[in-house]
């Protein structure tokens, strides 16, 4: 799962993530991708505690 998240995150550009809408879209995309990988349960939300873009 970590690999899938890292690969997905590395495909995002600064322009896609710089505003609030981009971060909300990232959250929704990650939830969908993670839930697709889970056999049981589901992720309902993701909280970003730090957000660093290089």
PAMI-984177 format. One record per atom (N, C-alpha, C): residue number from 1; residue in three letters; atom name; z negated, x negated, y negated. Coordinates in Angstrom, 3 decimals. Atoms other than C-alpha are relative to their C-alpha. Layout:
N
rec nr->NUM, rest->ALA, atom->CA, zz->Z, xx->X, yy->Y
...
***
This chain:
54
rec nr->1, rest->UNK, atom->N, zz->0.000, xx->-0.825, yy->1.180
rec nr->1, rest->UNK, atom->CA, zz->0.000, xx->0.000, yy->0.000
rec nr->1, rest->UNK, atom->C, zz->0.000, xx->-0.878, yy->-1.255
rec nr->2, rest->UNK, atom->N, zz->0.049, xx->0.895, yy->1.158
rec nr->2, rest->UNK, atom->CA, zz->-0.852, xx->-2.816, yy->-2.387
rec nr->2, rest->UNK, atom->C, zz->1.388, xx->-0.575, yy->-0.296
rec nr->3, rest->UNK, atom->N, zz->-1.341, xx->0.551, yy->0.167
rec nr->3, rest->UNK, atom->CA, zz->2.573, xx->-4.335, yy->-1.803
rec nr->3, rest->UNK, atom->C, zz->0.928, xx->1.026, yy->-0.645
rec nr->4, rest->UNK, atom->N, zz->-0.852, xx->-1.049, yy->0.559
rec nr->4, rest->UNK, atom->CA, zz->4.298, xx->-1.033, yy->-2.560
rec nr->4, rest->UNK, atom->C, zz->-0.308, xx->0.226, yy->-1.483
rec nr->5, rest->UNK, atom->N, zz->0.401, xx->-0.191, yy->1.398
rec nr->5, rest->UNK, atom->CA, zz->2.326, xx->-0.658, yy->-5.797
rec nr->5, rest->UNK, atom->C, zz->0.488, xx->-1.170, yy->-0.854
rec nr->6, rest->UNK, atom->N, zz->-0.417, xx->1.177, yy->0.759
rec nr->6, rest->UNK, atom->CA, zz->3.027, xx->-4.222, yy->-6.925
rec nr->6, rest->UNK, atom->C, zz->1.510, xx->-0.048, yy->-0.184
rec nr->7, rest->UNK, atom->N, zz->-1.457, xx->-0.023, yy->0.130
rec nr->7, rest->UNK, atom->CA, zz->6.741, xx->-3.911, yy->-6.201
rec nr->7, rest->UNK, atom->C, zz->0.455, xx->1.054, yy->-1.009
rec nr->8, rest->UNK, atom->N, zz->-0.343, xx->-1.062, yy->0.947
rec nr->8, rest->UNK, atom->CA, zz->6.912, xx->-0.643, yy->-8.111
rec nr->8, rest->UNK, atom->C, zz->-0.342, xx->-0.404, yy->-1.431
rec nr->9, rest->UNK, atom->N, zz->0.433, xx->0.407, yy->1.339
rec nr->9, rest->UNK, atom->CA, zz->4.951, xx->-2.024, yy->-11.067
rec nr->9, rest->UNK, atom->C, zz->0.901, xx->-1.093, yy->-0.565
rec nr->10, rest->UNK, atom->N, zz->-0.840, xx->1.095, yy->0.486
rec nr->10, rest->UNK, atom->CA, zz->7.143, xx->-5.113, yy->-11.272
rec nr->10, rest->UNK, atom->C, zz->1.388, xx->0.483, yy->-0.424
rec nr->11, rest->UNK, atom->N, zz->-1.303, xx->-0.534, yy->0.393
rec nr->11, rest->UNK, atom->CA, zz->10.202, xx->-2.893, yy->-11.693
rec nr->11, rest->UNK, atom->C, zz->-0.043, xx->0.661, yy->-1.381
rec nr->12, rest->UNK, atom->N, zz->0.153, xx->-0.652, yy->1.303
rec nr->12, rest->UNK, atom->CA, zz->8.830, xx->-1.444, yy->-14.946
rec nr->12, rest->UNK, atom->C, zz->0.124, xx->-1.006, yy->-1.135
rec nr->13, rest->UNK, atom->N, zz->-0.147, xx->0.869, yy->1.164
rec nr->13, rest->UNK, atom->CA, zz->9.700, xx->-2.893, yy->-18.338
rec nr->13, rest->UNK, atom->C, zz->-1.053, xx->0.353, yy->-1.051
rec nr->14, rest->UNK, atom->N, zz->0.937, xx->-0.247, yy->1.093
rec nr->14, rest->UNK, atom->CA, zz->7.557, xx->-3.185, yy->-21.453
rec nr->14, rest->UNK, atom->C, zz->0.368, xx->1.284, yy->-0.739
rec nr->15, rest->UNK, atom->N, zz->-0.438, xx->-1.192, yy->0.733
rec nr->15, rest->UNK, atom->CA, zz->9.641, xx->-0.508, yy->-23.169
rec nr->15, rest->UNK, atom->C, zz->-0.383, xx->1.292, yy->0.716
rec nr->16, rest->UNK, atom->N, zz->0.364, xx->-1.200, yy->-0.771
rec nr->16, rest->UNK, atom->CA, zz->8.881, xx->1.951, yy->-20.361
rec nr->16, rest->UNK, atom->C, zz->-1.494, xx->0.286, yy->-0.065
rec nr->17, rest->UNK, atom->N, zz->1.455, xx->-0.151, yy->-0.098
rec nr->17, rest->UNK, atom->CA, zz->5.116, xx->1.370, yy->-20.590
rec nr->17, rest->UNK, atom->C, zz->-0.735, xx->-0.070, yy->-1.324
rec nr->18, rest->UNK, atom->N, zz->0.708, xx->0.280, yy->1.246
rec nr->18, rest->UNK, atom->CA, zz->4.371, xx->0.801, yy->-24.256
rec nr->18, rest->UNK, atom->C, zz->-0.649, xx->1.212, yy->-0.651
rec nr->19, rest->UNK, atom->N, zz->0.605, xx->-1.168, yy->0.646
rec nr->19, rest->UNK, atom->CA, zz->3.619, xx->4.372, yy->-25.325
rec nr->19, rest->UNK, atom->C, zz->-0.757, xx->0.859, yy->1.017
rec nr->20, rest->UNK, atom->N, zz->0.817, xx->-0.865, yy->-0.845
rec nr->20, rest->UNK, atom->CA, zz->1.344, xx->7.090, yy->-23.975
rec nr->20, rest->UNK, atom->C, zz->0.844, xx->0.716, yy->1.046
rec nr->21, rest->UNK, atom->N, zz->-0.865, xx->-0.716, yy->-0.951
rec nr->21, rest->UNK, atom->CA, zz->4.204, xx->9.018, yy->-22.367
rec nr->21, rest->UNK, atom->C, zz->0.404, xx->-0.900, yy->1.163
rec nr->22, rest->UNK, atom->N, zz->-0.355, xx->0.943, yy->-1.051
rec nr->22, rest->UNK, atom->CA, zz->5.241, xx->5.914, yy->-20.435
rec nr->22, rest->UNK, atom->C, zz->-1.139, xx->-0.229, yy->0.975
rec nr->23, rest->UNK, atom->N, zz->1.176, xx->0.195, yy->-0.864
rec nr->23, rest->UNK, atom->CA, zz->1.715, xx->5.394, yy->-19.120
rec nr->23, rest->UNK, atom->C, zz->-0.290, xx->1.243, yy->0.844
rec nr->24, rest->UNK, atom->N, zz->0.197, xx->-1.239, yy->-0.764
rec nr->24, rest->UNK, atom->CA, zz->1.417, xx->9.037, yy->-18.109
rec nr->24, rest->UNK, atom->C, zz->1.042, xx->0.126, yy->1.108
rec nr->25, rest->UNK, atom->N, zz->-1.052, xx->-0.037, yy->-1.008
rec nr->25, rest->UNK, atom->CA, zz->4.744, xx->8.804, yy->-16.299
rec nr->25, rest->UNK, atom->C, zz->-0.288, xx->-1.002, yy->1.113
rec nr->26, rest->UNK, atom->N, zz->0.374, xx->1.006, yy->-0.998
rec nr->26, rest->UNK, atom->CA, zz->3.582, xx->5.627, yy->-14.560
rec nr->26, rest->UNK, atom->C, zz->-1.071, xx->0.552, yy->0.929
rec nr->27, rest->UNK, atom->N, zz->1.070, xx->-0.596, yy->-0.804
rec nr->27, rest->UNK, atom->CA, zz->0.444, xx->7.429, yy->-13.389
rec nr->27, rest->UNK, atom->C, zz->0.567, xx->1.020, yy->0.985
rec nr->28, rest->UNK, atom->N, zz->-0.589, xx->-1.033, yy->-0.864
rec nr->28, rest->UNK, atom->CA, zz->2.459, xx->10.363, yy->-12.022
rec nr->28, rest->UNK, atom->C, zz->0.850, xx->-0.630, yy->1.104
rec nr->29, rest->UNK, atom->N, zz->-0.842, xx->0.675, yy->-0.996
rec nr->29, rest->UNK, atom->CA, zz->4.935, xx->8.046, yy->-10.280
rec nr->29, rest->UNK, atom->C, zz->-0.842, xx->-0.693, yy->1.060
rec nr->30, rest->UNK, atom->N, zz->0.870, xx->0.688, yy->-0.962
rec nr->30, rest->UNK, atom->CA, zz->2.157, xx->5.989, yy->-8.685
rec nr->30, rest->UNK, atom->C, zz->-0.686, xx->0.984, yy->0.938
rec nr->31, rest->UNK, atom->N, zz->0.654, xx->-1.012, yy->-0.838
rec nr->31, rest->UNK, atom->CA, zz->0.333, xx->9.087, yy->-7.453
rec nr->31, rest->UNK, atom->C, zz->0.981, xx->0.508, yy->1.055
rec nr->32, rest->UNK, atom->N, zz->-1.002, xx->-0.477, yy->-0.957
rec nr->32, rest->UNK, atom->CA, zz->3.532, xx->10.352, yy->-5.847
rec nr->32, rest->UNK, atom->C, zz->0.313, xx->-1.021, yy->1.076
rec nr->33, rest->UNK, atom->N, zz->-0.319, xx->1.050, yy->-0.974
rec nr->33, rest->UNK, atom->CA, zz->4.321, xx->7.025, yy->-4.186
rec nr->33, rest->UNK, atom->C, zz->-1.166, xx->-0.253, yy->0.960
rec nr->34, rest->UNK, atom->N, zz->1.174, xx->0.242, yy->-0.850
rec nr->34, rest->UNK, atom->CA, zz->0.776, xx->6.495, yy->-2.906
rec nr->34, rest->UNK, atom->C, zz->-0.190, xx->1.155, yy->0.969
rec nr->35, rest->UNK, atom->N, zz->0.177, xx->-1.160, yy->-0.882
rec nr->35, rest->UNK, atom->CA, zz->0.508, xx->10.030, yy->-1.547
rec nr->35, rest->UNK, atom->C, zz->1.060, xx->0.049, yy->1.099
rec nr->36, rest->UNK, atom->N, zz->-1.047, xx->0.034, yy->-1.020
rec nr->36, rest->UNK, atom->CA, zz->3.803, xx->9.553, yy->0.288
rec nr->36, rest->UNK, atom->C, zz->-0.352, xx->-0.978, yy->1.120
rec nr->37, rest->UNK, atom->N, zz->0.382, xx->0.985, yy->-1.006
rec nr->37, rest->UNK, atom->CA, zz->2.244, xx->6.586, yy->2.107
rec nr->37, rest->UNK, atom->C, zz->-1.229, xx->0.407, yy->0.819
rec nr->38, rest->UNK, atom->N, zz->1.251, xx->-0.386, yy->-0.658
rec nr->38, rest->UNK, atom->CA, zz->-1.017, xx->8.316, yy->3.064
rec nr->38, rest->UNK, atom->C, zz->0.244, xx->0.982, yy->1.147
rec nr->39, rest->UNK, atom->N, zz->-0.067, xx->-0.930, yy->-1.126
rec nr->39, rest->UNK, atom->CA, zz->-1.388, xx->9.980, yy->6.445
rec nr->39, rest->UNK, atom->C, zz->-1.019, xx->1.124, yy->-0.178
rec nr->40, rest->UNK, atom->N, zz->1.069, xx->-0.981, yy->0.234
rec nr->40, rest->UNK, atom->CA, zz->-4.620, xx->11.760, yy->5.466
rec nr->40, rest->UNK, atom->C, zz->-0.460, xx->-0.082, yy->-1.446
rec nr->41, rest->UNK, atom->N, zz->0.516, xx->-0.036, yy->1.356
rec nr->41, rest->UNK, atom->CA, zz->-5.981, xx->12.841, yy->2.116
rec nr->41, rest->UNK, atom->C, zz->1.095, xx->-0.147, yy->-1.038
rec nr->42, rest->UNK, atom->N, zz->-0.953, xx->0.164, yy->1.084
rec nr->42, rest->UNK, atom->CA, zz->-4.373, xx->12.510, yy->-1.265
rec nr->42, rest->UNK, atom->C, zz->-0.696, xx->-0.566, yy->-1.225
rec nr->43, rest->UNK, atom->N, zz->0.476, xx->0.506, yy->1.278
rec nr->43, rest->UNK, atom->CA, zz->-4.785, xx->10.738, yy->-4.574
rec nr->43, rest->UNK, atom->C, zz->0.251, xx->1.097, yy->-1.022
rec nr->44, rest->UNK, atom->N, zz->-0.147, xx->-1.058, yy->0.999
rec nr->44, rest->UNK, atom->CA, zz->-5.414, xx->13.229, yy->-7.363
rec nr->44, rest->UNK, atom->C, zz->0.234, xx->-0.559, yy->-1.398
rec nr->45, rest->UNK, atom->N, zz->-0.216, xx->0.625, yy->1.299
rec nr->45, rest->UNK, atom->CA, zz->-5.557, xx->10.885, yy->-10.350
rec nr->45, rest->UNK, atom->C, zz->-0.213, xx->-1.498, yy->0.107
rec nr->46, rest->UNK, atom->N, zz->0.173, xx->1.447, yy->0.100
rec nr->46, rest->UNK, atom->CA, zz->-5.458, xx->7.243, yy->-11.322
rec nr->46, rest->UNK, atom->C, zz->-0.532, xx->-0.283, yy->-1.389
rec nr->47, rest->UNK, atom->N, zz->0.562, xx->0.402, yy->1.275
rec nr->47, rest->UNK, atom->CA, zz->-7.570, xx->5.722, yy->-14.070
rec nr->47, rest->UNK, atom->C, zz->0.346, xx->-1.458, yy->-0.255
rec nr->48, rest->UNK, atom->N, zz->-0.279, xx->1.369, yy->0.404
rec nr->48, rest->UNK, atom->CA, zz->-6.366, xx->2.611, yy->-15.877
rec nr->48, rest->UNK, atom->C, zz->-1.178, xx->-0.495, yy->-0.820
rec nr->49, rest->UNK, atom->N, zz->1.123, xx->0.566, yy->0.748
rec nr->49, rest->UNK, atom->CA, zz->-9.365, xx->0.528, yy->-16.949
rec nr->49, rest->UNK, atom->C, zz->0.452, xx->-1.134, yy->-0.898
rec nr->50, rest->UNK, atom->N, zz->-0.628, xx->1.059, yy->0.792
rec nr->50, rest->UNK, atom->CA, zz->-7.283, xx->-2.392, yy->-18.230
rec nr->50, rest->UNK, atom->C, zz->1.498, xx->0.152, yy->0.154
rec nr->51, rest->UNK, atom->N, zz->-1.449, xx->-0.109, yy->-0.083
rec nr->51, rest->UNK, atom->CA, zz->-3.630, xx->-2.428, yy->-19.049
rec nr->51, rest->UNK, atom->C, zz->0.598, xx->-1.196, yy->-0.728
rec nr->52, rest->UNK, atom->N, zz->-0.579, xx->1.225, yy->0.561
rec nr->52, rest->UNK, atom->CA, zz->-1.943, xx->-5.792, yy->-19.558
rec nr->52, rest->UNK, atom->C, zz->1.458, xx->-0.069, yy->0.406
rec nr->53, rest->UNK, atom->N, zz->-1.438, xx->0.129, yy->-0.263
rec nr->53, rest->UNK, atom->CA, zz->1.816, xx->-6.155, yy->-19.864
rec nr->53, rest->UNK, atom->C, zz->0.415, xx->-1.373, yy->-0.467
rec nr->54, rest->UNK, atom->N, zz->-0.441, xx->1.348, yy->0.349
rec nr->54, rest->UNK, atom->CA, zz->3.319, xx->-9.620, yy->-19.797
rec nr->54, rest->UNK, atom->C, zz->1.496, xx->-0.070, yy->-0.059
***
